[in-house]
Amino acid sequence: MILNWNIEVIVNFLVAAVGLIFTITTYYSPQVKKIKSLFYIRLGFTGFWVFMLLDGLAFLFLSEFLGLINCINIFLATIFIIIGVNYTIKETFYSIGLIIAIGLGVLLFYVGTQPGAVDIELQSGYLRVRWLGLFNTLAMILSGVALYYLFYWGIKTYKHAPFLIKKEASIFFIGILIASPLSLTFYFLYIFEPILILANAIAMLVGAIIITLTVISEPKLLYILPFTIHRIVVKDKDGRPLYDHDWSESNITETIFTGFLNAVQLMSEEVMHIGGLLDIQLEEGILILKESNRITVGLVSSKSSKLLRDSVIKFTEDFEKKFDRELKRSETEMSHYDGAFELIEKYFSNFPYKIIKSKTEPLLLKGKYLKIPLELETKLRSVFPDDKEYEAIKAELLKAPLSFASDFFKLHDDLKDEMERISGEEVKYLDENYEEN
C-alpha cells in the first residue's frame, strides 16, 4: 500500500502531537487543573488536535471514511469551547450559541450520511480528502462559531482585567487574536487556496499555546468575568471585627461593616444556625454569610457561586483551627489575626484585586515617592540613617498591615534596650576584672 505523504499530512501530525502534549501538561498545573471552565475549553482544544490527527490519517491513507467521521471532532470541539466560555463569562452552560451549534451539528451529521459529502481530489499538487458542498459549509460555520466565542471571551477578559494583571491579559488577548480571527481568516481563504489550511492549523496551535501558557501563569484571568469579590470580614460572637480583607476599593471601615453583618445576622437568625451558610441578596451584589461555633464570616461579591461558597466554608474552618488559641482567649486585637492572609492566598488566590488602578498607586511606588506621617518619618530616619535603607524600608512598611509599623518599632526598641543592657553588663564585668587585677 502506497502512503500519500505530503506537506499537509506532516504539518497535521506535528500540530496534533504538539497540541495534545501541551494540553496534557495543563493537568499538572495545580492552580488550573481543577478549574471547571478551563476543563471544557481544554476539551475543545483537544477535539481540534484529534481532528488534525484524523485529518492527517485520512490524507495519508486517502480514506473517505476517516474524512467523513472527523466531523464529530469539529462538532465536539465547538460544543466544548462554547460551554467553557459560557461558564467563564456567566457560570452557566446555556446560551443561544450553544443551541445553534447543536442544531448545526445535527444537520451536519445528517448531510454527512448523504452521497457526495466527501471526495478525493488533486489540489496543490497532491491528493486530498475534501469535504464538499453543504457538508463543508456547515463544518466551516461550526468552526467559525467556536472561534467567535474565543474572540468574544478574549475581548471581555482584556476589557475587564484589573491593572495588576493587565500585562498578562494583553498577552492572553494576543493568543486569542492568533487562534481566532487570524486562523479563521486562513480557514475561509483555503476555499480559494487549499494550501492555506496549513497556515490555519499553525495559527490555531500558536494561539492555543499562548492562551494556555498565560492561563497557567495567571489563573486569575479565568475569574475576571463571572464575578468580582469585594470584601471578606471575620467577627467574633460578640460582633467585634477580627479580620478584614479587601479586593476592591471601599470607604467603609471594618467596624461599620461588621455592624452591618451583625444587623443582617440578627434579621436572619430564624433561618441561620451554627454551621449554616446563607446568601443574602444586596442591591448590587450578594453577601455570603457563614456562621460557626466561635466566628461569623461575611463575604461580599457581585454574585454567588458554588466555588465561592465552598471557599468561604473552608476559609472559616481553617480560620478557627489556625487561631484556636487566640479565639479561646477571646483576643479582639485585629493584629493577632494578620496571619489569616495565608488563608486568603490559599482559598482566594485565583481572584484578581481591583484596588490598584495605575503605576502611581502607593503599593507600587518606590519609597522616595511615598508620603508617610511626619512622626513616623522622623522615627524611621533615626533608625535608618542611610538613604537607600530608609527608602526601601519605608516602601515595605506601607505595603504591610497598619499595625506592622508599631510592632516593628516596638521590636526595634526592645532589641536596642537589650543590646544596651548586654553592653553595660560587659563593661561592668571588664571593670570588675580590671580592679581585681
Secondary structure as the mmCIF struct_conf table of DSSP 4:
data_model
#
loop_
_struct_conf.conf_type_id
_struct_conf.id
_struct_conf.beg_label_comp_id
_struct_conf.beg_label_asym_id
_struct_conf.beg_label_seq_id
_struct_conf.end_label_comp_id
_struct_conf.end_label_asym_id
_struct_conf.end_label_seq_id
HELX_RH_AL_P HELX_RH_AL_P1 ILE A 7 THR A 25
HELX_RH_3T_P HELX_RH_3T_P1 THR A 26 TYR A 28
TURN_TY1_P TURN_TY1_P1 PRO A 30 LYS A 34
HELX_RH_AL_P HELX_RH_AL_P2 LYS A 36 PHE A 61
TURN_TY1_P TURN_TY1_P2 LEU A 62 LEU A 62
HELX_RH_AL_P HELX_RH_AL_P3 GLU A 64 ILE A 69
TURN_TY1_P TURN_TY1_P3 ASN A 70 ASN A 70
HELX_RH_AL_P HELX_RH_AL_P4 CYS A 71 LYS A 90
BEND BEND1 GLU A 91 GLU A 91
BEND BEND2 PHE A 93 PHE A 93
HELX_RH_AL_P HELX_RH_AL_P5 ILE A 96 GLY A 112
TURN_TY1_P TURN_TY1_P4 THR A 113 THR A 113
BEND BEND3 GLN A 114 GLN A 114
TURN_TY1_P TURN_TY1_P5 PRO A 115 GLY A 116
BEND BEND4 ALA A 117 ALA A 117
STRN STRN1 VAL A 118 GLN A 123
TURN_TY1_P TURN_TY1_P6 SER A 124 GLY A 125
STRN STRN2 TYR A 126 TRP A 131
HELX_RH_AL_P HELX_RH_AL_P6 GLY A 133 HIS A 160
HELX_RH_3T_P HELX_RH_3T_P2 PHE A 163 ILE A 165
HELX_RH_AL_P HELX_RH_AL_P7 LYS A 166 LEU A 177
HELX_RH_PI_P HELX_RH_PI_P1 ILE A 178 LEU A 182
HELX_RH_AL_P HELX_RH_AL_P8 SER A 183 LEU A 189
TURN_TY1_P TURN_TY1_P7 TYR A 190 PHE A 192
TURN_TY1_P TURN_TY1_P8 PRO A 194 ILE A 195
HELX_RH_AL_P HELX_RH_AL_P9 LEU A 196 SER A 217
HELX_RH_3T_P HELX_RH_3T_P3 PRO A 219 TYR A 223
BEND BEND5 ILE A 224 PRO A 226
STRN STRN3 ILE A 229 ASP A 236
TURN_TY1_P TURN_TY1_P9 LYS A 237 ASP A 238
BEND BEND6 GLY A 239 GLY A 239
STRN STRN4 PRO A 241 ASP A 246
BEND BEND7 TRP A 247 SER A 248
HELX_RH_AL_P HELX_RH_AL_P10 GLU A 254 MET A 267
TURN_TY1_P TURN_TY1_P10 SER A 268 VAL A 271
TURN_TY1_P TURN_TY1_P11 ILE A 274 GLY A 275
STRN STRN5 LEU A 277 LEU A 282
TURN_TY1_P TURN_TY1_P12 GLU A 283 GLU A 284
STRN STRN6 GLY A 285 GLU A 291
BEND BEND8 ASN A 293 ARG A 294
STRN STRN7 ILE A 295 SER A 301
BEND BEND9 SER A 302 LYS A 303
HELX_RH_AL_P HELX_RH_AL_P11 LYS A 306 LYS A 322
TURN_TY1_P TURN_TY1_P13 PHE A 323 PHE A 323
HELX_RH_AL_P HELX_RH_AL_P12 ASP A 324 LYS A 328
TURN_TY1_P TURN_TY1_P14 ARG A 329 SER A 330
HELX_RH_3T_P HELX_RH_3T_P4 MET A 334 ALA A 340
HELX_RH_AL_P HELX_RH_AL_P13 PHE A 341 PHE A 348
TURN_TY1_P TURN_TY1_P15 SER A 349 ASN A 350
BEND BEND10 PHE A 351 PHE A 351
HELX_LH_PP_P HELX_LH_PP_P1 PRO A 352 TYR A 353
BEND BEND11 ILE A 355 ILE A 355
BEND BEND12 SER A 358 SER A 358
TURN_TY1_P TURN_TY1_P16 LYS A 359 THR A 360
BEND BEND13 GLU A 361 GLU A 361
TURN_TY1_P TURN_TY1_P17 PRO A 362 LEU A 364
BEND BEND14 LEU A 365 LEU A 365
HELX_RH_3T_P HELX_RH_3T_P5 GLY A 367 TYR A 369
HELX_RH_AL_P HELX_RH_AL_P14 LEU A 374 VAL A 383
BEND BEND15 ASP A 386 ASP A 386
HELX_RH_AL_P HELX_RH_AL_P15 ASP A 387 LYS A 399
BEND BEND16 ALA A 400 ALA A 400
TURN_TY1_P TURN_TY1_P18 LEU A 402 SER A 403
HELX_RH_AL_P HELX_RH_AL_P16 PHE A 404 GLU A 436
#
